[in-house]
């Protein structure tokens, strides 16, 4: 999983970024405690928004996780 700290779907609502970030953290925690065989990483990029350029910066990390776990 990955998320930026400035992701939002409505810039008029200032709390959206924290709602998304808190939700991602909760989902990550639930997945981590679900099963000993399941490993879920969470990468949080400070200041990043929901965009292709932000995903591209985090893509190499995701690929490494697939192959090195």
mmCIF file as Biopython writes it, N, C-alpha, C and O atoms, coordinates in Angstrom:
data_model
#
loop_
_atom_site.group_PDB
_atom_site.id
_atom_site.type_symbol
_atom_site.label_atom_id
_atom_site.label_alt_id
_atom_site.label_comp_id
_atom_site.label_asym_id
_atom_site.label_entity_id
_atom_site.label_seq_id
_atom_site.pdbx_PDB_ins_code
_atom_site.Cartn_x
_atom_site.Cartn_y
_atom_site.Cartn_z
_atom_site.occupancy
_atom_site.B_iso_or_equiv
_atom_site.auth_seq_id
_atom_site.auth_asym_id
_atom_site.pdbx_PDB_model_num
ATOM 1   N N  . UNK A ? 1  ? 0.846   -1.170  0.000   1.0 0.0 1  A 1 
ATOM 2   C CA . UNK A ? 1  ? 0.000   0.000   0.000   1.0 0.0 1  A 1 
ATOM 3   C C  . UNK A ? 1  ? 0.893   1.236   0.000   1.0 0.0 1  A 1 
ATOM 4   O O  . UNK A ? 1  ? 2.003   1.226   0.532   1.0 0.0 1  A 1 
ATOM 5   N N  . UNK A ? 2  ? 0.371   2.311   -0.618  1.0 0.0 2  A 1 
ATOM 6   C CA . UNK A ? 2  ? 1.088   3.578   -0.538  1.0 0.0 2  A 1 
ATOM 7   C C  . UNK A ? 2  ? 0.098   4.726   -0.597  1.0 0.0 2  A 1 
ATOM 8   O O  . UNK A ? 2  ? -0.994  4.605   -1.151  1.0 0.0 2  A 1 
ATOM 9   N N  . UNK A ? 3  ? 0.503   5.831   -0.017  1.0 0.0 3  A 1 
ATOM 10  C CA . UNK A ? 3  ? -0.362  7.008   0.020   1.0 0.0 3  A 1 
ATOM 11  C C  . UNK A ? 3  ? 0.504   8.244   0.242   1.0 0.0 3  A 1 
ATOM 12  O O  . UNK A ? 3  ? 1.569   8.179   0.856   1.0 0.0 3  A 1 
ATOM 13  N N  . UNK A ? 4  ? 0.024   9.351   -0.267  1.0 0.0 4  A 1 
ATOM 14  C CA . UNK A ? 4  ? 0.662   10.632  0.013   1.0 0.0 4  A 1 
ATOM 15  C C  . UNK A ? 4  ? -0.087  11.345  1.125   1.0 0.0 4  A 1 
ATOM 16  O O  . UNK A ? 4  ? -1.267  11.077  1.348   1.0 0.0 4  A 1 
ATOM 17  N N  . UNK A ? 5  ? 0.571   12.232  1.808   1.0 0.0 5  A 1 
ATOM 18  C CA . UNK A ? 5  ? -0.079  12.920  2.923   1.0 0.0 5  A 1 
ATOM 19  C C  . UNK A ? 5  ? -1.000  14.049  2.467   1.0 0.0 5  A 1 
ATOM 20  O O  . UNK A ? 5  ? -1.709  14.632  3.287   1.0 0.0 5  A 1 
ATOM 21  N N  . UNK A ? 6  ? -1.001  14.369  1.166   1.0 0.0 6  A 1 
ATOM 22  C CA . UNK A ? 6  ? -1.887  15.416  0.652   1.0 0.0 6  A 1 
ATOM 23  C C  . UNK A ? 6  ? -2.887  14.891  -0.372  1.0 0.0 6  A 1 
ATOM 24  O O  . UNK A ? 6  ? -3.339  15.644  -1.235  1.0 0.0 6  A 1 
ATOM 25  N N  . UNK A ? 7  ? -3.235  13.618  -0.289  1.0 0.0 7  A 1 
ATOM 26  C CA . UNK A ? 7  ? -4.223  13.056  -1.217  1.0 0.0 7  A 1 
ATOM 27  C C  . UNK A ? 7  ? -5.617  13.490  -0.805  1.0 0.0 7  A 1 
ATOM 28  O O  . UNK A ? 7  ? -5.947  13.511  0.381   1.0 0.0 7  A 1 
ATOM 29  N N  . UNK A ? 8  ? -6.439  13.837  -1.798  1.0 0.0 8  A 1 
ATOM 30  C CA . UNK A ? 8  ? -7.814  14.257  -1.538  1.0 0.0 8  A 1 
ATOM 31  C C  . UNK A ? 8  ? -8.646  14.098  -2.804  1.0 0.0 8  A 1 
ATOM 32  O O  . UNK A ? 8  ? -8.112  14.084  -3.914  1.0 0.0 8  A 1 
ATOM 33  N N  . UNK A ? 9  ? -9.948  13.979  -2.626  1.0 0.0 9  A 1 
ATOM 34  C CA . UNK A ? 9  ? -10.844 13.982  -3.775  1.0 0.0 9  A 1 
ATOM 35  C C  . UNK A ? 9  ? -11.692 15.252  -3.801  1.0 0.0 9  A 1 
ATOM 36  O O  . UNK A ? 9  ? -12.496 15.461  -4.710  1.0 0.0 9  A 1 
ATOM 37  N N  . UNK A ? 10 ? -11.498 16.098  -2.783  1.0 0.0 10 A 1 
ATOM 38  C CA . UNK A ? 10 ? -12.233 17.365  -2.729  1.0 0.0 10 A 1 
ATOM 39  C C  . UNK A ? 10 ? -11.381 18.398  -1.986  1.0 0.0 10 A 1 
ATOM 40  O O  . UNK A ? 10 ? -11.312 18.392  -0.757  1.0 0.0 10 A 1 
ATOM 41  N N  . UNK A ? 11 ? -10.746 19.269  -2.735  1.0 0.0 11 A 1 
ATOM 42  C CA . UNK A ? 11 ? -9.850  20.265  -2.140  1.0 0.0 11 A 1 
ATOM 43  C C  . UNK A ? 11 ? -10.589 21.290  -1.278  1.0 0.0 11 A 1 
ATOM 44  O O  . UNK A ? 11 ? -9.962  22.012  -0.504  1.0 0.0 11 A 1 
ATOM 45  N N  . UNK A ? 12 ? -11.906 21.357  -1.404  1.0 0.0 12 A 1 
ATOM 46  C CA . UNK A ? 12 ? -12.690 22.284  -0.590  1.0 0.0 12 A 1 
ATOM 47  C C  . UNK A ? 12 ? -12.841 21.782  0.844   1.0 0.0 12 A 1 
ATOM 48  O O  . UNK A ? 12 ? -13.191 22.553  1.738   1.0 0.0 12 A 1 
ATOM 49  N N  . UNK A ? 13 ? -12.581 20.502  1.067   1.0 0.0 13 A 1 
ATOM 50  C CA . UNK A ? 13 ? -12.698 19.926  2.405   1.0 0.0 13 A 1 
ATOM 51  C C  . UNK A ? 13 ? -11.296 19.645  2.930   1.0 0.0 13 A 1 
ATOM 52  O O  . UNK A ? 13 ? -10.657 18.678  2.518   1.0 0.0 13 A 1 
ATOM 53  N N  . UNK A ? 14 ? -10.828 20.475  3.822   1.0 0.0 14 A 1 
ATOM 54  C CA . UNK A ? 14 ? -9.443  20.400  4.278   1.0 0.0 14 A 1 
ATOM 55  C C  . UNK A ? 14 ? -9.120  19.109  5.033   1.0 0.0 14 A 1 
ATOM 56  O O  . UNK A ? 14 ? -7.958  18.706  5.076   1.0 0.0 14 A 1 
ATOM 57  N N  . UNK A ? 15 ? -10.100 18.465  5.617   1.0 0.0 15 A 1 
ATOM 58  C CA . UNK A ? 15 ? -9.851  17.247  6.410   1.0 0.0 15 A 1 
ATOM 59  C C  . UNK A ? 15 ? -9.689  15.994  5.556   1.0 0.0 15 A 1 
ATOM 60  O O  . UNK A ? 15 ? -9.296  14.948  6.072   1.0 0.0 15 A 1 
ATOM 61  N N  . UNK A ? 16 ? -9.982  16.079  4.267   1.0 0.0 16 A 1 
ATOM 62  C CA . UNK A ? 16 ? -9.940  14.877  3.437   1.0 0.0 16 A 1 
ATOM 63  C C  . UNK A ? 16 ? -8.586  14.170  3.469   1.0 0.0 16 A 1 
ATOM 64  O O  . UNK A ? 16 ? -8.541  12.945  3.589   1.0 0.0 16 A 1 
ATOM 65  N N  . UNK A ? 17 ? -7.501  14.902  3.367   1.0 0.0 17 A 1 
ATOM 66  C CA . UNK A ? 17 ? -6.174  14.265  3.331   1.0 0.0 17 A 1 
ATOM 67  C C  . UNK A ? 17 ? -5.935  13.445  4.590   1.0 0.0 17 A 1 
ATOM 68  O O  . UNK A ? 17 ? -5.407  12.336  4.510   1.0 0.0 17 A 1 
ATOM 69  N N  . UNK A ? 18 ? -6.309  13.964  5.736   1.0 0.0 18 A 1 
ATOM 70  C CA . UNK A ? 18 ? -6.100  13.205  6.974   1.0 0.0 18 A 1 
ATOM 71  C C  . UNK A ? 18 ? -7.059  12.027  7.077   1.0 0.0 18 A 1 
ATOM 72  O O  . UNK A ? 18 ? -6.705  10.995  7.648   1.0 0.0 18 A 1 
ATOM 73  N N  . UNK A ? 19 ? -8.263  12.160  6.538   1.0 0.0 19 A 1 
ATOM 74  C CA . UNK A ? 19 ? -9.211  11.034  6.523   1.0 0.0 19 A 1 
ATOM 75  C C  . UNK A ? 19 ? -8.634  9.890   5.691   1.0 0.0 19 A 1 
ATOM 76  O O  . UNK A ? 19 ? -8.664  8.733   6.110   1.0 0.0 19 A 1 
ATOM 77  N N  . UNK A ? 20 ? -8.110  10.220  4.513   1.0 0.0 20 A 1 
ATOM 78  C CA . UNK A ? 20 ? -7.509  9.195   3.649   1.0 0.0 20 A 1 
ATOM 79  C C  . UNK A ? 20 ? -6.300  8.547   4.319   1.0 0.0 20 A 1 
ATOM 80  O O  . UNK A ? 20 ? -6.160  7.324   4.313   1.0 0.0 20 A 1 
ATOM 81  N N  . UNK A ? 21 ? -5.437  9.363   4.891   1.0 0.0 21 A 1 
ATOM 82  C CA . UNK A ? 21 ? -4.231  8.840   5.527   1.0 0.0 21 A 1 
ATOM 83  C C  . UNK A ? 21 ? -4.577  7.963   6.727   1.0 0.0 21 A 1 
ATOM 84  O O  . UNK A ? 21 ? -4.021  6.876   6.881   1.0 0.0 21 A 1 
ATOM 85  N N  . UNK A ? 22 ? -5.485  8.424   7.570   1.0 0.0 22 A 1 
ATOM 86  C CA . UNK A ? 22 ? -5.895  7.625   8.729   1.0 0.0 22 A 1 
ATOM 87  C C  . UNK A ? 22 ? -6.551  6.317   8.296   1.0 0.0 22 A 1 
ATOM 88  O O  . UNK A ? 22 ? -6.330  5.276   8.915   1.0 0.0 22 A 1 
ATOM 89  N N  . UNK A ? 23 ? -7.354  6.367   7.242   1.0 0.0 23 A 1 
ATOM 90  C CA . UNK A ? 23 ? -7.988  5.154   6.728   1.0 0.0 23 A 1 
ATOM 91  C C  . UNK A ? 23 ? -6.971  4.159   6.198   1.0 0.0 23 A 1 
ATOM 92  O O  . UNK A ? 23 ? -7.089  2.958   6.443   1.0 0.0 23 A 1 
ATOM 93  N N  . UNK A ? 24 ? -5.977  4.646   5.477   1.0 0.0 24 A 1 
ATOM 94  C CA . UNK A ? 24 ? -4.929  3.759   4.957   1.0 0.0 24 A 1 
ATOM 95  C C  . UNK A ? 24 ? -4.157  3.099   6.096   1.0 0.0 24 A 1 
ATOM 96  O O  . UNK A ? 24 ? -3.823  1.916   6.029   1.0 0.0 24 A 1 
ATOM 97  N N  . UNK A ? 25 ? -3.881  3.874   7.134   1.0 0.0 25 A 1 
ATOM 98  C CA . UNK A ? 25 ? -3.174  3.310   8.293   1.0 0.0 25 A 1 
ATOM 99  C C  . UNK A ? 25 ? -4.016  2.239   8.981   1.0 0.0 25 A 1 
ATOM 100 O O  . UNK A ? 25 ? -3.488  1.209   9.400   1.0 0.0 25 A 1 
ATOM 101 N N  . UNK A ? 26 ? -5.327  2.477   9.100   1.0 0.0 26 A 1 
ATOM 102 C CA . UNK A ? 26 ? -6.208  1.482   9.731   1.0 0.0 26 A 1 
ATOM 103 C C  . UNK A ? 26 ? -6.287  0.201   8.908   1.0 0.0 26 A 1 
ATOM 104 O O  . UNK A ? 26 ? -6.217  -0.897  9.461   1.0 0.0 26 A 1 
ATOM 105 N N  . UNK A ? 27 ? -6.430  0.335   7.599   1.0 0.0 27 A 1 
ATOM 106 C CA . UNK A ? 27 ? -6.488  -0.843  6.733   1.0 0.0 27 A 1 
ATOM 107 C C  . UNK A ? 27 ? -5.182  -1.619  6.818   1.0 0.0 27 A 1 
ATOM 108 O O  . UNK A ? 27 ? -5.191  -2.846  6.919   1.0 0.0 27 A 1 
ATOM 109 N N  . UNK A ? 28 ? -4.060  -0.909  6.779   1.0 0.0 28 A 1 
ATOM 110 C CA . UNK A ? 28 ? -2.758  -1.561  6.883   1.0 0.0 28 A 1 
ATOM 111 C C  . UNK A ? 28 ? -2.648  -2.340  8.192   1.0 0.0 28 A 1 
ATOM 112 O O  . UNK A ? 28 ? -2.201  -3.487  8.198   1.0 0.0 28 A 1 
ATOM 113 N N  . UNK A ? 29 ? -3.051  -1.725  9.286   1.0 0.0 29 A 1 
ATOM 114 C CA . UNK A ? 29 ? -2.985  -2.386  10.585  1.0 0.0 29 A 1 
ATOM 115 C C  . UNK A ? 29 ? -3.883  -3.628  10.617  1.0 0.0 29 A 1 
ATOM 116 O O  . UNK A ? 29 ? -3.487  -4.664  11.151  1.0 0.0 29 A 1 
ATOM 117 N N  . UNK A ? 30 ? -5.071  -3.527  10.056  1.0 0.0 30 A 1 
ATOM 118 C CA . UNK A ? 30 ? -5.972  -4.686  10.011  1.0 0.0 30 A 1 
ATOM 119 C C  . UNK A ? 30 ? -5.375  -5.828  9.194   1.0 0.0 30 A 1 
ATOM 120 O O  . UNK A ? 30 ? -5.436  -6.987  9.602   1.0 0.0 30 A 1 
ATOM 121 N N  . UNK A ? 31 ? -4.800  -5.499  8.047   1.0 0.0 31 A 1 
ATOM 122 C CA . UNK A ? 31 ? -4.192  -6.535  7.212   1.0 0.0 31 A 1 
ATOM 123 C C  . UNK A ? 31 ? -3.002  -7.183  7.906   1.0 0.0 31 A 1 
ATOM 124 O O  . UNK A ? 31 ? -2.817  -8.397  7.820   1.0 0.0 31 A 1 
ATOM 125 N N  . UNK A ? 32 ? -2.200  -6.388  8.587   1.0 0.0 32 A 1 
ATOM 126 C CA . UNK A ? 32 ? -1.029  -6.931  9.284   1.0 0.0 32 A 1 
ATOM 127 C C  . UNK A ? 32 ? -1.414  -7.882  10.409  1.0 0.0 32 A 1 
ATOM 128 O O  . UNK A ? 32 ? -0.675  -8.825  10.693  1.0 0.0 32 A 1 
ATOM 129 N N  . UNK A ? 33 ? -2.548  -7.658  11.051  1.0 0.0 33 A 1 
ATOM 130 C CA . UNK A ? 33 ? -2.966  -8.508  12.165  1.0 0.0 33 A 1 
ATOM 131 C C  . UNK A ? 33 ? -3.889  -9.641  11.723  1.0 0.0 33 A 1 
ATOM 132 O O  . UNK A ? 33 ? -4.281  -10.468 12.546  1.0 0.0 33 A 1 
ATOM 133 N N  . UNK A ? 34 ? -4.237  -9.692  10.458  1.0 0.0 34 A 1 
ATOM 134 C CA . UNK A ? 34 ? -5.192  -10.680 9.942   1.0 0.0 34 A 1 
ATOM 135 C C  . UNK A ? 34 ? -4.620  -12.089 9.924   1.0 0.0 34 A 1 
ATOM 136 O O  . UNK A ? 34 ? -5.310  -13.038 10.297  1.0 0.0 34 A 1 
ATOM 137 N N  . UNK A ? 35 ? -3.383  -12.240 9.503   1.0 0.0 35 A 1 
ATOM 138 C CA . UNK A ? 35 ? -2.813  -13.564 9.329   1.0 0.0 35 A 1 
ATOM 139 C C  . UNK A ? 35 ? -1.286  -13.460 9.390   1.0 0.0 35 A 1 
ATOM 140 O O  . UNK A ? 35 ? -0.706  -12.530 8.829   1.0 0.0 35 A 1 
ATOM 141 N N  . UNK A ? 36 ? -0.644  -14.397 10.058  1.0 0.0 36 A 1 
ATOM 142 C CA . UNK A ? 36 ? 0.821   -14.384 10.163  1.0 0.0 36 A 1 
ATOM 143 C C  . UNK A ? 36 ? 1.497   -14.521 8.804   1.0 0.0 36 A 1 
ATOM 144 O O  . UNK A ? 36 ? 2.636   -14.083 8.637   1.0 0.0 36 A 1 
ATOM 145 N N  . UNK A ? 37 ? 0.815   -15.121 7.832   1.0 0.0 37 A 1 
ATOM 146 C CA . UNK A ? 37 ? 1.403   -15.340 6.510   1.0 0.0 37 A 1 
ATOM 147 C C  . UNK A ? 37 ? 1.266   -14.113 5.611   1.0 0.0 37 A 1 
ATOM 148 O O  . UNK A ? 37 ? 1.889   -14.052 4.551   1.0 0.0 37 A 1 
ATOM 149 N N  . UNK A ? 38 ? 0.476   -13.160 6.016   1.0 0.0 38 A 1 
ATOM 150 C CA . UNK A ? 38 ? 0.238   -11.971 5.209   1.0 0.0 38 A 1 
ATOM 151 C C  . UNK A ? 38 ? 1.180   -10.853 5.637   1.0 0.0 38 A 1 
ATOM 152 O O  . UNK A ? 38 ? 1.274   -10.521 6.818   1.0 0.0 38 A 1 
ATOM 153 N N  . UNK A ? 39 ? 1.871   -10.281 4.667   1.0 0.0 39 A 1 
ATOM 154 C CA . UNK A ? 39 ? 2.718   -9.120  4.953   1.0 0.0 39 A 1 
ATOM 155 C C  . UNK A ? 39 ? 2.271   -7.980  4.045   1.0 0.0 39 A 1 
ATOM 156 O O  . UNK A ? 39 ? 2.240   -8.116  2.822   1.0 0.0 39 A 1 
ATOM 157 N N  . UNK A ? 40 ? 1.935   -6.887  4.650   1.0 0.0 40 A 1 
ATOM 158 C CA . UNK A ? 40 ? 1.482   -5.717  3.897   1.0 0.0 40 A 1 
ATOM 159 C C  . UNK A ? 40 ? 2.322   -4.529  4.325   1.0 0.0 40 A 1 
ATOM 160 O O  . UNK A ? 40 ? 2.353   -4.180  5.505   1.0 0.0 40 A 1 
ATOM 161 N N  . UNK A ? 41 ? 2.996   -3.912  3.383   1.0 0.0 41 A 1 
ATOM 162 C CA . UNK A ? 41 ? 3.779   -2.725  3.713   1.0 0.0 41 A 1 
ATOM 163 C C  . UNK A ? 41 ? 2.946   -1.483  3.396   1.0 0.0 41 A 1 
ATOM 164 O O  . UNK A ? 41 ? 2.048   -1.517  2.555   1.0 0.0 41 A 1 
ATOM 165 N N  . UNK A ? 42 ? 3.257   -0.408  4.074   1.0 0.0 42 A 1 
ATOM 166 C CA . UNK A ? 42 ? 2.597   0.869   3.836   1.0 0.0 42 A 1 
ATOM 167 C C  . UNK A ? 42 ? 3.676   1.927   3.685   1.0 0.0 42 A 1 
ATOM 168 O O  . UNK A ? 42 ? 4.455   2.176   4.605   1.0 0.0 42 A 1 
ATOM 169 N N  . UNK A ? 43 ? 3.710   2.544   2.517   1.0 0.0 43 A 1 
ATOM 170 C CA . UNK A ? 43 ? 4.658   3.623   2.266   1.0 0.0 43 A 1 
ATOM 171 C C  . UNK A ? 43 ? 3.877   4.937   2.269   1.0 0.0 43 A 1 
ATOM 172 O O  . UNK A ? 43 ? 2.906   5.095   1.530   1.0 0.0 43 A 1 
ATOM 173 N N  . UNK A ? 44 ? 4.310   5.867   3.104   1.0 0.0 44 A 1 
ATOM 174 C CA . UNK A ? 44 ? 3.665   7.177   3.198   1.0 0.0 44 A 1 
ATOM 175 C C  . UNK A ? 44 ? 4.647   8.214   2.681   1.0 0.0 44 A 1 
ATOM 176 O O  . UNK A ? 44 ? 5.740   8.375   3.223   1.0 0.0 44 A 1 
ATOM 177 N N  . UNK A ? 45 ? 4.248   8.913   1.630   1.0 0.0 45 A 1 
ATOM 178 C CA . UNK A ? 45 ? 5.119   9.941   1.050   1.0 0.0 45 A 1 
ATOM 179 C C  . UNK A ? 45 ? 4.648   11.325  1.504   1.0 0.0 45 A 1 
ATOM 180 O O  . UNK A ? 45 ? 3.554   11.768  1.155   1.0 0.0 45 A 1 
ATOM 181 N N  . UNK A ? 46 ? 5.476   11.984  2.273   1.0 0.0 46 A 1 
ATOM 182 C CA . UNK A ? 46 ? 5.157   13.308  2.809   1.0 0.0 46 A 1 
ATOM 183 C C  . UNK A ? 46 ? 4.926   14.311  1.681   1.0 0.0 46 A 1 
ATOM 184 O O  . UNK A ? 46 ? 5.773   14.489  0.806   1.0 0.0 46 A 1 
ATOM 185 N N  . UNK A ? 47 ? 3.765   14.959  1.719   1.0 0.0 47 A 1 
ATOM 186 C CA . UNK A ? 47 ? 3.451   16.008  0.760   1.0 0.0 47 A 1 
ATOM 187 C C  . UNK A ? 47 ? 2.913   15.534  -0.574  1.0 0.0 47 A 1 
ATOM 188 O O  . UNK A ? 47 ? 2.486   16.358  -1.383  1.0 0.0 47 A 1 
ATOM 189 N N  . UNK A ? 48 ? 2.917   14.234  -0.834  1.0 0.0 48 A 1 
ATOM 190 C CA . UNK A ? 48 ? 2.501   13.730  -2.145  1.0 0.0 48 A 1 
ATOM 191 C C  . UNK A ? 48 ? 0.984   13.809  -2.313  1.0 0.0 48 A 1 
ATOM 192 O O  . UNK A ? 48 ? 0.226   13.668  -1.354  1.0 0.0 48 A 1 
ATOM 193 N N  . UNK A ? 49 ? 0.565   14.039  -3.559  1.0 0.0 49 A 1 
ATOM 194 C CA . UNK A ? 49 ? -0.850  14.087  -3.897  1.0 0.0 49 A 1 
ATOM 195 C C  . UNK A ? 49 ? -1.220  12.815  -4.656  1.0 0.0 49 A 1 
ATOM 196 O O  . UNK A ? 49 ? -0.364  11.969  -4.916  1.0 0.0 49 A 1 
ATOM 197 N N  . UNK A ? 50 ? -2.487  12.685  -5.006  1.0 0.0 50 A 1 
ATOM 198 C CA . UNK A ? 50 ? -2.993  11.528  -5.740  1.0 0.0 50 A 1 
ATOM 199 C C  . UNK A ? 50 ? -2.773  11.786  -7.230  1.0 0.0 50 A 1 
ATOM 200 O O  . UNK A ? 50 ? -3.628  12.369  -7.896  1.0 0.0 50 A 1 
ATOM 201 N N  . UNK A ? 51 ? -1.618  11.347  -7.751  1.0 0.0 51 A 1 
ATOM 202 C CA . UNK A ? 51 ? -1.291  11.625  -9.151  1.0 0.0 51 A 1 
ATOM 203 C C  . UNK A ? 51 ? -0.342  10.567  -9.705  1.0 0.0 51 A 1 
ATOM 204 O O  . UNK A ? 51 ? 0.324   9.850   -8.957  1.0 0.0 51 A 1 
ATOM 205 N N  . UNK A ? 52 ? -0.297  10.491  -11.010 1.0 0.0 52 A 1 
ATOM 206 C CA . UNK A ? 52 ? 0.586   9.537   -11.674 1.0 0.0 52 A 1 
ATOM 207 C C  . UNK A ? 52 ? 2.050   9.801   -11.360 1.0 0.0 52 A 1 
ATOM 208 O O  . UNK A ? 52 ? 2.826   8.856   -11.221 1.0 0.0 52 A 1 
ATOM 209 N N  . UNK A ? 53 ? 2.440   11.057  -11.246 1.0 0.0 53 A 1 
ATOM 210 C CA . UNK A ? 53 ? 3.849   11.350  -10.950 1.0 0.0 53 A 1 
ATOM 211 C C  . UNK A ? 53 ? 4.218   10.885  -9.535  1.0 0.0 53 A 1 
ATOM 212 O O  . UNK A ? 53 ? 5.340   10.433  -9.305  1.0 0.0 53 A 1 
ATOM 213 N N  . UNK A ? 54 ? 3.293   10.991  -8.603  1.0 0.0 54 A 1 
ATOM 214 C CA . UNK A ? 54 ? 3.557   10.509  -7.245  1.0 0.0 54 A 1 
ATOM 215 C C  . UNK A ? 54 ? 3.656   8.983   -7.242  1.0 0.0 54 A 1 
ATOM 216 O O  . UNK A ? 54 ? 4.531   8.415   -6.588  1.0 0.0 54 A 1 
ATOM 217 N N  . UNK A ? 55 ? 2.766   8.327   -7.969  1.0 0.0 55 A 1 
ATOM 218 C CA . UNK A ? 55 ? 2.822   6.859   -8.039  1.0 0.0 55 A 1 
ATOM 219 C C  . UNK A ? 55 ? 4.128   6.420   -8.690  1.0 0.0 55 A 1 
ATOM 220 O O  . UNK A ? 55 ? 4.732   5.438   -8.259  1.0 0.0 55 A 1 
ATOM 221 N N  . UNK A ? 56 ? 4.569   7.131   -9.717  1.0 0.0 56 A 1 
ATOM 222 C CA . UNK A ? 56 ? 5.809   6.772   -10.411 1.0 0.0 56 A 1 
ATOM 223 C C  . UNK A ? 56 ? 7.011   6.825   -9.468  1.0 0.0 56 A 1 
ATOM 224 O O  . UNK A ? 56 ? 7.916   5.997   -9.574  1.0 0.0 56 A 1 
ATOM 225 N N  . UNK A ? 57 ? 7.030   7.782   -8.556  1.0 0.0 57 A 1 
ATOM 226 C CA . UNK A ? 57 ? 8.136   7.860   -7.592  1.0 0.0 57 A 1 
ATOM 227 C C  . UNK A ? 57 ? 8.136   6.643   -6.662  1.0 0.0 57 A 1 
ATOM 228 O O  . UNK A ? 57 ? 9.196   6.159   -6.265  1.0 0.0 57 A 1 
ATOM 229 N N  . UNK A ? 58 ? 6.957   6.158   -6.321  1.0 0.0 58 A 1 
ATOM 230 C CA . UNK A ? 58 ? 6.861   5.041   -5.382  1.0 0.0 58 A 1 
ATOM 231 C C  . UNK A ? 58 ? 6.884   3.674   -6.072  1.0 0.0 58 A 1 
ATOM 232 O O  . UNK A ? 58 ? 7.031   2.651   -5.403  1.0 0.0 58 A 1 
ATOM 233 N N  . UNK A ? 59 ? 6.743   3.646   -7.376  1.0 0.0 59 A 1 
ATOM 234 C CA . UNK A ? 59 ? 6.671   2.392   -8.121  1.0 0.0 59 A 1 
ATOM 235 C C  . UNK A ? 59 ? 7.890   1.480   -7.904  1.0 0.0 59 A 1 
ATOM 236 O O  . UNK A ? 59 ? 7.702   0.286   -7.673  1.0 0.0 59 A 1 
ATOM 237 N N  . UNK A ? 60 ? 9.107   1.981   -7.967  1.0 0.0 60 A 1 
ATOM 238 C CA . UNK A ? 60 ? 10.260  1.093   -7.751  1.0 0.0 60 A 1 
ATOM 239 C C  . UNK A ? 60 ? 10.214  0.384   -6.388  1.0 0.0 60 A 1 
ATOM 240 O O  . UNK A ? 60 ? 10.582  -0.787  -6.293  1.0 0.0 60 A 1 
ATOM 241 N N  . UNK A ? 61 ? 9.773   1.070   -5.355  1.0 0.0 61 A 1 
ATOM 242 C CA . UNK A ? 61 ? 9.652   0.459   -4.029  1.0 0.0 61 A 1 
ATOM 243 C C  . UNK A ? 61 ? 8.645   -0.692  -4.071  1.0 0.0 61 A 1 
ATOM 244 O O  . UNK A ? 61 ? 8.884   -1.756  -3.499  1.0 0.0 61 A 1 
ATOM 245 N N  . UNK A ? 62 ? 7.515   -0.471  -4.754  1.0 0.0 62 A 1 
ATOM 246 C CA . UNK A ? 62 ? 6.485   -1.513  -4.857  1.0 0.0 62 A 1 
ATOM 247 C C  . UNK A ? 62 ? 7.042   -2.746  -5.575  1.0 0.0 62 A 1 
ATOM 248 O O  . UNK A ? 62 ? 6.827   -3.872  -5.127  1.0 0.0 62 A 1 
ATOM 249 N N  . UNK A ? 63 ? 7.737   -2.544  -6.659  1.0 0.0 63 A 1 
ATOM 250 C CA . UNK A ? 63 ? 8.298   -3.666  -7.406  1.0 0.0 63 A 1 
ATOM 251 C C  . UNK A ? 63 ? 9.291   -4.446  -6.539  1.0 0.0 63 A 1 
ATOM 252 O O  . UNK A ? 63 ? 9.289   -5.677  -6.544  1.0 0.0 63 A 1 
ATOM 253 N N  . UNK A ? 64 ? 10.129  -3.737  -5.804  1.0 0.0 64 A 1 
ATOM 254 C CA . UNK A ? 64 ? 11.079  -4.421  -4.900  1.0 0.0 64 A 1 
ATOM 255 C C  . UNK A ? 64 ? 10.332  -5.262  -3.862  1.0 0.0 64 A 1 
ATOM 256 O O  . UNK A ? 64 ? 10.777  -6.354  -3.510  1.0 0.0 64 A 1 
ATOM 257 N N  . UNK A ? 65 ? 9.200   -4.756  -3.372  1.0 0.0 65 A 1 
ATOM 258 C CA . UNK A ? 65 ? 8.431   -5.502  -2.379  1.0 0.0 65 A 1 
ATOM 259 C C  . UNK A ? 65 ? 7.899   -6.813  -2.967  1.0 0.0 65 A 1 
ATOM 260 O O  . UNK A ? 65 ? 7.841   -7.829  -2.275  1.0 0.0 65 A 1 
ATOM 261 N N  . UNK A ? 66 ? 7.516   -6.785  -4.229  1.0 0.0 66 A 1 
ATOM 262 C CA . UNK A ? 66 ? 7.017   -8.007  -4.877  1.0 0.0 66 A 1 
ATOM 263 C C  . UNK A ? 66 ? 8.090   -9.085  -4.961  1.0 0.0 66 A 1 
ATOM 264 O O  . UNK A ? 66 ? 7.795   -10.272 -4.821  1.0 0.0 66 A 1 
ATOM 265 N N  . UNK A ? 67 ? 9.322   -8.676  -5.187  1.0 0.0 67 A 1 
ATOM 266 C CA . UNK A ? 67 ? 10.392  -9.650  -5.409  1.0 0.0 67 A 1 
ATOM 267 C C  . UNK A ? 67 ? 11.258  -9.950  -4.203  1.0 0.0 67 A 1 
ATOM 268 O O  . UNK A ? 67 ? 11.978  -10.948 -4.193  1.0 0.0 67 A 1 
ATOM 269 N N  . UNK A ? 68 ? 11.200  -9.095  -3.177  1.0 0.0 68 A 1 
ATOM 270 C CA . UNK A ? 68 ? 12.009  -9.366  -2.001  1.0 0.0 68 A 1 
ATOM 271 C C  . UNK A ? 68 ? 11.162  -9.565  -0.749  1.0 0.0 68 A 1 
ATOM 272 O O  . UNK A ? 68 ? 11.646  -10.059 0.269   1.0 0.0 68 A 1 
ATOM 273 N N  . UNK A ? 69 ? 9.887   -9.172  -0.838  1.0 0.0 69 A 1 
ATOM 274 C CA . UNK A ? 69 ? 8.921   -9.383  0.216   1.0 0.0 69 A 1 
ATOM 275 C C  . UNK A ? 69 ? 9.257   -8.755  1.487   1.0 0.0 69 A 1 
ATOM 276 O O  . UNK A ? 69 ? 8.502   -8.872  2.453   1.0 0.0 69 A 1 
#
